Amino acid sequence: MTATRLSRGDALAIAAVVLIWGSNFVVMKWGLRGLSPMLLGALRFAVAGLALLLIRRGPPLPWRFLVAYGLAQGLGQFGLLFMGLQLGMTAGMASVVMQTQAFFTLLLAAPLLGERTRPRQWLGLTVALTGLVAIAAAHGEGPGQMTLIGFVLTLGAGLMWAVSNIVGRLAARHSDYDPLSFIAWSALVPVLPFLALDAWLQGPAATLAQLRGLSWSAVLAVLYLGLLATLLAYSLWTRLLKRHAPSQVTPWSLLVPVVGLAAAAAAFGERPLPLQWLGSGAVLLGLLVNQGLGRLR
């Protein structure tokens, strides 16, 4: 695909996606104040899946792709992320650590998809890994500090995001499908597993009590995650990728952690430690090297 000029509408769409996804982690924290991680996951995907099913047919793919993607991206990625946020991962650092999905995808794509990697991609991976080590070393147990278990769970969420990327690529090799239809149907897959896990971990009575006692803040958080972060942002992003080369669009996602850190500071007063700032810079630098500085120009 040849490079085309981004219009003013494209620029506004990119800004909207970055702001929505960057603020996403703060909204997750708010949602977890009134809901357990598993129940928040169930409601988020129920809202996203049901809304899309009203306007989209199922994709022409075997069910194994939908189930695999739904379990990896839904139960795996967001289940681990919500648990990590509840167990002490700060919203700002989560927005940085989740970007490691690009490197996990790189590591998985070579053996599973047979995709060739370039030396600069491995260099970028090495730089980012040093940043992750710095972030992990700066964990603490005090108020507003990132816990080690929260960091590990969020790192696992990045890995599961990468697994879902691989499943999506394998599905694309099988058939040309509508991404929105694919996301809609796969969003229904993790709903029942989320509910079953919540009932197992807390008991059915506690699950029903949470649903009966839903606060307005929890409802708004679920609607934001299901409608804005999934439906609106994903639709805008897909439209951009259809109109322009991926190399023109995907580097803008590097602004998501910037918005995430700023939103977390404004909402919760989070202030990353100096070592965490250094590690975050290394992770973003590694992403830039991985994308290719020449392509960003």
C-alpha positions as CSV (number, residue, x, y, z in Angstrom):
1,M,0.0,0.0,0.0
2,T,1.4,3.4,-1.0
3,A,1.5,6.2,1.4
4,T,-1.4,8.7,1.2
5,R,-1.8,12.0,3.0
6,L,-3.7,12.0,6.3
7,S,-6.7,14.3,6.0
8,R,-8.0,16.6,8.8
9,G,-10.7,14.0,9.5
10,D,-8.0,11.2,9.8
11,A,-6.0,13.4,12.2
12,L,-9.1,13.9,14.4
13,A,-9.8,10.1,14.3
14,I,-6.3,9.4,15.4
15,A,-6.6,11.9,18.2
16,A,-9.9,10.4,19.4
17,V,-8.4,6.9,19.4
18,V,-5.3,7.9,21.3
19,L,-7.4,9.8,23.9
20,I,-9.9,7.0,24.4
21,W,-7.3,4.3,24.7
22,G,-5.0,6.4,26.8
23,S,-7.8,7.2,29.3
24,N,-8.9,3.6,29.1
25,F,-6.7,2.5,32.1
26,V,-8.1,5.2,34.4
27,V,-11.7,4.1,33.6
28,M,-10.7,0.4,34.3
29,K,-9.5,1.5,37.8
30,W,-12.8,3.3,38.4
31,G,-14.8,0.3,37.3
32,L,-12.8,-2.0,39.6
33,R,-13.9,0.0,42.6
34,G,-17.4,-1.4,42.4
35,L,-16.9,-4.6,40.4
36,S,-14.6,-7.6,40.6
37,P,-12.1,-8.1,37.7
38,M,-14.0,-11.1,36.3
39,L,-17.4,-9.4,36.4
40,L,-16.1,-6.2,34.9
41,G,-14.7,-8.4,32.0
42,A,-18.0,-10.1,31.6
43,L,-20.0,-6.9,31.4
44,R,-17.5,-5.2,29.1
45,F,-17.6,-7.9,26.5
46,A,-21.3,-8.4,26.8
47,V,-21.9,-4.7,26.0
48,A,-19.4,-4.8,23.1
49,G,-20.6,-8.1,21.6
50,L,-24.3,-7.5,21.9
51,A,-24.1,-4.0,20.4
52,L,-22.1,-5.2,17.3
53,L,-24.3,-8.2,16.8
54,L,-27.2,-6.0,16.1
55,I,-25.6,-4.7,12.9
56,R,-23.1,-7.4,11.8
57,R,-23.3,-10.9,10.6
58,G,-20.9,-13.6,11.7
59,P,-17.6,-13.8,9.7
60,P,-17.0,-16.6,7.2
61,L,-14.6,-18.4,9.5
62,P,-14.5,-21.7,11.4
63,W,-15.5,-21.3,15.1
64,R,-12.1,-22.3,16.3
65,F,-10.7,-18.9,15.3
66,L,-13.5,-17.0,17.1
67,V,-13.1,-19.1,20.3
68,A,-9.3,-18.8,20.3
69,Y,-9.4,-15.1,19.8
70,G,-12.2,-14.5,22.3
71,L,-10.4,-16.5,25.0
72,A,-6.9,-14.9,24.3
73,Q,-8.0,-11.3,23.9
74,G,-10.9,-11.4,26.3
75,L,-10.3,-13.8,29.1
76,G,-6.5,-13.8,28.8
77,Q,-5.7,-10.1,28.0
78,F,-8.3,-8.3,30.0
79,G,-8.7,-10.9,32.7
80,L,-5.1,-10.6,33.6
81,L,-5.0,-6.8,33.1
82,F,-8.1,-6.2,35.4
83,M,-6.5,-8.5,38.1
84,G,-3.2,-6.7,37.8
85,L,-4.9,-3.3,38.2
86,Q,-6.8,-4.6,41.2
87,L,-3.7,-6.0,42.8
88,G,-1.6,-2.8,42.6
89,M,-0.7,-2.1,39.1
90,T,-0.9,1.7,38.5
91,A,-3.0,2.9,35.6
92,G,-0.1,4.9,34.1
93,M,2.4,2.1,34.2
94,A,-0.2,-0.3,32.8
95,S,-0.5,1.9,29.7
96,V,3.3,1.5,29.2
97,V,3.7,-2.2,30.0
98,M,0.8,-3.2,27.7
99,Q,2.8,-1.9,24.7
100,T,5.0,-4.9,25.1
101,Q,2.4,-6.8,23.0
102,A,4.3,-5.6,20.0
103,F,7.5,-7.4,21.1
104,F,5.6,-10.6,22.2
105,T,4.0,-10.6,18.8
106,L,7.4,-10.4,17.2
107,L,8.7,-13.3,19.2
108,L,5.6,-15.5,18.4
109,A,5.3,-14.5,14.7
110,A,8.6,-15.9,13.7
111,P,8.0,-19.6,14.7
112,L,4.2,-19.7,14.4
113,L,3.7,-17.6,11.2
114,G,7.1,-18.0,9.5
115,E,7.5,-14.2,9.4
116,R,11.0,-12.9,9.0
117,T,12.4,-10.4,11.5
118,R,15.0,-7.7,11.0
119,P,18.0,-6.8,13.1
120,R,16.5,-3.5,14.1
121,Q,13.5,-5.3,15.5
122,W,15.7,-7.4,17.8
123,L,17.5,-4.3,18.8
124,G,14.3,-2.6,19.7
125,L,13.3,-5.7,21.7
126,T,16.5,-5.6,23.7
127,V,16.1,-1.9,24.5
128,A,12.5,-2.4,25.6
129,L,13.5,-5.3,27.8
130,T,16.0,-3.2,29.7
131,G,13.2,-0.7,30.3
132,L,10.9,-3.4,31.6
133,V,13.6,-4.6,34.0
134,A,13.9,-1.0,35.3
135,I,10.1,-0.7,35.7
136,A,10.0,-4.0,37.6
137,A,12.9,-3.0,39.8
138,A,11.0,0.1,40.9
139,H,8.0,-1.7,42.4
140,G,6.9,-1.0,46.0
141,E,4.1,-1.7,48.4
142,G,3.3,1.8,49.5
143,P,0.1,3.8,48.5
144,G,0.0,4.6,44.8
145,Q,3.1,2.5,44.0
146,M,3.2,-0.4,41.5
147,T,3.3,-3.9,43.0
148,L,5.4,-6.7,41.6
149,I,2.4,-9.0,41.2
150,G,0.5,-6.2,39.4
151,F,3.4,-5.8,37.0
152,V,3.7,-9.5,36.3
153,L,0.0,-9.9,35.6
154,T,0.0,-6.9,33.3
155,L,3.0,-8.3,31.4
156,G,1.0,-11.5,31.0
157,A,-1.8,-9.5,29.6
158,G,0.6,-8.1,27.0
159,L,1.5,-11.6,26.1
160,M,-2.1,-12.7,25.7
161,W,-2.7,-9.6,23.5
162,A,0.1,-10.9,21.3
163,V,-1.5,-14.3,21.1
164,S,-4.7,-12.7,19.9
165,N,-2.7,-10.9,17.3
166,I,-1.4,-14.2,16.0
167,V,-4.9,-15.7,16.0
168,G,-6.1,-12.8,14.0
169,R,-3.4,-13.2,11.4
170,L,-4.0,-16.9,11.1
171,A,-7.7,-16.2,10.6
172,A,-6.9,-13.6,7.9
173,R,-4.9,-16.3,6.0
174,H,-7.9,-18.6,6.1
175,S,-10.5,-16.1,4.8
176,D,-11.0,-12.4,4.1
177,Y,-13.3,-11.3,7.0
178,D,-14.8,-8.1,8.3
179,P,-12.8,-7.2,11.4
180,L,-15.8,-5.6,13.2
181,S,-17.9,-8.8,12.6
182,F,-15.0,-10.9,13.9
183,I,-14.6,-8.8,17.0
184,A,-18.4,-8.8,17.6
185,W,-18.8,-12.5,17.6
186,S,-15.5,-13.2,19.5
187,A,-16.5,-10.8,22.2
188,L,-19.3,-13.1,23.2
189,V,-16.9,-16.0,23.8
190,P,-15.4,-14.8,27.2
191,V,-18.7,-13.6,28.8
192,L,-19.7,-17.0,30.3
193,P,-16.2,-18.0,31.3
194,F,-15.8,-14.6,33.1
195,L,-19.1,-15.1,34.9
196,A,-18.2,-18.7,35.8
197,L,-14.8,-17.6,37.2
198,D,-16.4,-14.8,39.2
199,A,-18.9,-17.2,40.7
200,W,-16.2,-19.7,41.5
201,L,-13.9,-17.1,43.1
202,Q,-16.5,-15.2,45.1
203,G,-19.6,-17.3,45.1
204,P,-22.8,-16.9,43.1
205,A,-24.3,-14.8,45.9
206,A,-21.5,-12.3,45.7
207,T,-21.8,-12.1,41.9
208,L,-25.5,-11.4,42.1
209,A,-25.0,-8.9,44.9
210,Q,-22.6,-6.9,42.7
211,L,-25.1,-6.9,39.8
212,R,-27.9,-5.7,42.0
213,G,-25.8,-3.0,43.6
214,L,-24.3,-1.6,40.4
215,S,-23.4,2.0,41.0
216,W,-23.6,4.7,38.3
217,S,-19.8,5.0,38.2
218,A,-19.6,1.2,37.5
219,V,-22.3,1.4,34.8
220,L,-20.5,4.4,33.1
221,A,-17.2,2.5,33.2
222,V,-18.7,-0.5,31.6
223,L,-20.3,1.6,28.9
224,Y,-17.1,3.4,28.2
225,L,-15.1,0.2,27.9
226,G,-17.7,-1.6,25.8
227,L,-18.9,1.3,23.6
228,L,-16.1,3.8,23.3
229,A,-12.9,1.8,23.9
230,T,-14.2,-1.1,21.8
231,L,-16.8,0.0,19.3
232,L,-15.9,3.6,18.5
233,A,-12.1,3.4,18.9
234,Y,-11.8,0.1,17.1
235,S,-14.0,1.3,14.2
236,L,-12.0,4.4,13.7
237,W,-8.7,2.5,13.9
238,T,-9.9,-0.1,11.3
239,R,-11.1,2.7,9.0
240,L,-7.7,4.3,9.2
241,L,-5.9,1.0,8.5
242,K,-8.1,0.5,5.4
243,R,-7.4,3.9,4.0
244,H,-3.6,4.2,4.8
245,A,-0.5,2.1,5.0
246,P,-0.1,0.5,8.5
247,S,3.3,2.2,8.8
248,Q,1.5,5.5,8.6
249,V,-1.1,4.7,11.2
250,T,0.3,2.3,13.8
251,P,3.2,4.5,15.1
252,W,0.6,6.9,16.5
253,S,-0.3,4.3,19.1
254,L,3.0,5.2,20.8
255,L,1.1,8.3,22.1
256,V,-1.3,6.1,24.1
257,P,1.1,5.6,27.1
258,V,1.8,9.4,27.1
259,V,-2.0,10.0,27.5
260,G,-2.2,7.1,30.0
261,L,0.5,8.6,32.2
262,A,-1.0,12.1,32.1
263,A,-4.6,10.8,32.8
264,A,-3.4,8.7,35.7
265,A,-1.6,11.6,37.2
266,A,-4.7,13.8,36.9
267,A,-7.2,11.2,38.1
268,F,-5.2,9.5,40.9
269,G,-2.2,11.7,41.5
270,E,0.1,9.0,40.3
271,R,3.8,10.0,40.1
272,P,6.1,7.4,38.6
273,L,9.4,7.0,40.3
274,P,12.6,8.2,38.4
275,L,13.5,4.6,37.6
276,Q,10.0,4.0,36.2
277,W,10.3,7.1,34.0
278,L,13.7,5.8,32.7
279,G,12.2,2.4,32.1
280,S,9.1,3.9,30.3
281,G,11.4,5.9,28.1
282,A,13.4,2.8,27.2
283,V,10.2,0.9,26.3
284,L,9.0,3.7,24.1
285,L,12.4,4.0,22.5
286,G,12.4,0.3,21.8
287,L,9.1,0.6,20.1
288,L,10.4,3.4,18.0
289,V,13.4,1.4,16.9
290,N,11.1,-1.6,16.2
291,Q,8.8,0.5,14.0
292,G,11.8,2.0,12.2
293,L,12.7,5.7,12.7
294,G,12.7,6.2,8.9
295,R,9.1,4.9,8.6
296,L,8.0,7.4,11.3
297,R,9.3,10.3,9.2
